[in-house]
Amino acid sequence: MDANDRAALRHKLIEQRLALPDRLARAADLQEVLRVWLLRRKELTIGAYWPIKGEFDPLPALYRWSESHPDRRIGLPVVDKVHRTLRFHVWYPGCPMEEDAFHIPKPKDTEEFRPQLMLVPCLGFGPCGLRLGYGGGFMDKTLAEMQPRPAAVGIGYAHGFLPLLKPSALDVPLDAMLTEEGVVWDREG
């Protein structure tokens, strides 16, 4: 398979991720990696995602992060259909939720804010900040348009490493990449 046939790569990586026999153990390891990585961060607002298709769930680690400081806020994306970007609305455990246009839960009637850091789900990732997502372009377009641009941190499982992945014209590079094996790269660290 051509390393840059993105549709085929997406399909293959989703199947592989769903079939990982030790996905729960990997998720537990990635929870720990994320919690430790967040300890040195100064940001008070983080935009995250609702996990789908076997993605890692960052919300437990983020909730623990938010408990240690009263000004910390977590947000989940709400699709802006007109601009094909994402806005982030406050999320907390027990928050009222509703489905968005893609049938993904989103916060209902909570405050919108601009995150200082965004956790970006990765199906796959390549060298030097490359990310393979689902192909809708929402994350890349959102990152490209946000001013100031938040730090973008990829989250995914190590099986998704694609050493021959080449960037597409619209890709926005990540600032860091975390997997269950640890910090793959971090431009600040």
N, C-alpha and C positions, 0 to 999 in steps of 0.2 A: 504494500500500500504506500502510495506517495505521502511523504510526511507533511505535505501541504494541501492534501485533499481534506479540507476541514470538515465537510459534511460526513465523510466516512470516519474520520478521526473521532468526531463527536459521538457518533453511533457506537463505535467500538469502545470508547472510554466509558460511556454510560453503562454499557453491558458489563464491562470489566468491573466497574465500581460496584454495581449491584450484586455481582457474583463473588466479591471478595469474601472468603470464608471467615476472615478475622476482622471484618469491618468494625465490629463493636470494640475490639481491643485497640484497633488503630484510632478510632474516635476518642477513646479514653486517653491515649497517648497524646493526641492532638489537642485535647482539652488542656492537658498539662503544659504543652508547649505554648499554647496561646496565653494561658494564665501567667506563666513566667515571663513571656515576652512583653505582656502589657504592664508589668511592674515598673519598667523603666520609662514608659511613655508619659508624656505631659498632657496630652489631649484630654479634654473633658467631654467631648461628644464624639460618638462613634456611630457611623451608619453601617448596618449589617444586612442580613438577608434572611428570609425564611427558607430553610433547607427543603429542596425537592430532589427527586430522582437519586436518592442515596447520598446527597451532599452531606458533608460534615455540618453538624449543628453547633454554631458558635454561641448560641444564646445562654446556655448555662454558665460558661466562662465569663461572658459579658455581664451577666447579672451579678456574679460574685465581684467583678471589677467595679460595678456601679455602687454596690453596697458600702464600699469603703470611703466614699466621698459624696457629700450631699449634692454637689453640682454636676456630677457625672450623669450623662443621658445617653441612652441607646435609641437608635432609630431604625425602623424598617422602611423599605422602599414602597412608594406609591407611584404608579406609572402615570406620567403626564402624556396622554395619548396624542395631544396636539404636537408637542415638541419631540416626542419619542425619547424622553429623558426620565430620570427618577427624581422624586422629591422624597425627603425623609421625614417621617412622623414618629414622635415619641412612642416607644414600646416599653412595656413592663409586664411581668407575669400577671396574668388575669386581665390584661388590657382587652377592651372590646375589640373584636376583629370582624372583618368581612372579606369576601373574596374580591380580588381585582379582576381586570379583564382577561387575565390568563389563568384564573382560578387558583391563584396563590393568595393565602391570607395576608391581609394588610391591617394596620391599626385603623380603627374607626373613630373619627372625630377627635383625634389627639393633635397636639401642637406640632407644627412643621418647624424644622430647624436645618441649618447647614452643618453637616458633620465636619469635624477637623481631621478625622481619620475614617477611611472606608475599608471594611473587610469585603473582599471581592471573591466570590466562589470561583474555583477553577476546575474545569473538566480536565484540562491539561495545562502544562506550562513548559516553557523552553528557557534557554539561557538569557540572562541579562534583563529580566523583567517581562518577558513575553508570556501572554496568557491566552488560553483557548477557552472561550465561554460557549454559550449556546447559540451564538450567531445573530442575536437580535440587535446587538450594538448599543443597548441601553446603558450599560456600565461605562463603556468607552466614551460615548457621547456625553454622558453626565460628567465624567471626570474632565473631559476636554473643555466643557463649558463652565464648570464651577470656578469661581474666583473669590477668594483664593482657593487654589486647588488643594483638596485634602490629600494627606498621605494615603496611598493605595496599597493595601496589603493583601496579597493573594493567599487563599486558604484552600488546600486540597490534599489529596492523598499522594504519596510518593510514586505510586504506580503510574501517575499521569505525566511523569517527566518525559518530554519529547525533545531530545537533544538536537534534532534537525529541524525543529519548527522555525519557520521564517515569518517575519511580521507581515501583516496586511497593512494597507494604506491607512486604515482608521484605528489601528491598535494604539492604545495609550499604555506605556510601560508601567509596570508595577514598581513600587519602591522597596518592597520586601516580599518574600514568599515563605510561608510556613507549611510544613507537612508534619505527619506523625513522627518523622525522623528528626525533626528539629527545624532550625532556621536555615533555609537553603541559601538565601542571600538577603542582605539588608543594606541598602545604600547608606543608611545612617550609622550602621554598626559595623 
